[in-house]
Amino acid sequence: MRFTVNSDRILGLRLSVVEGGRALSAENLIGPDDGNLSARIDDASFLITPSGCDKGKLEPDDLY
């Protein structure tokens, strides 16, 4: 996939999703297999967590 924004922005979005997943998990607001988290990169692209992953144990490279 070709991204139209810089890699620093993408890394920042990855880190934000990871932090959000950990925070939601720590407060028991999301279970390990509940839904997906995502972040919009631009009008045509986004990052999303894989299905069935523990949102409290995400790493930046886990996002697609």
C-alpha positions, 0 to 999 in steps of 0.5 A: 500500500502506498501512503500519501503522508509521512512515516512520522505521522503514520508512526504517531497514529500507530502509537496512538492506537496502541496506547488507546488499546492498552488504556481501554483494556486496563479499564476493562472497557474492551475485551481481548476479542472485542471489535477493532480499533482504527485510525484514518491516515488520509482520505483513502487509507487507514490503520486497523487492528487485526481481528481477535488480537488482545487490544491490551497487548498491541504493538505498533507493527501489529496494525495493518 
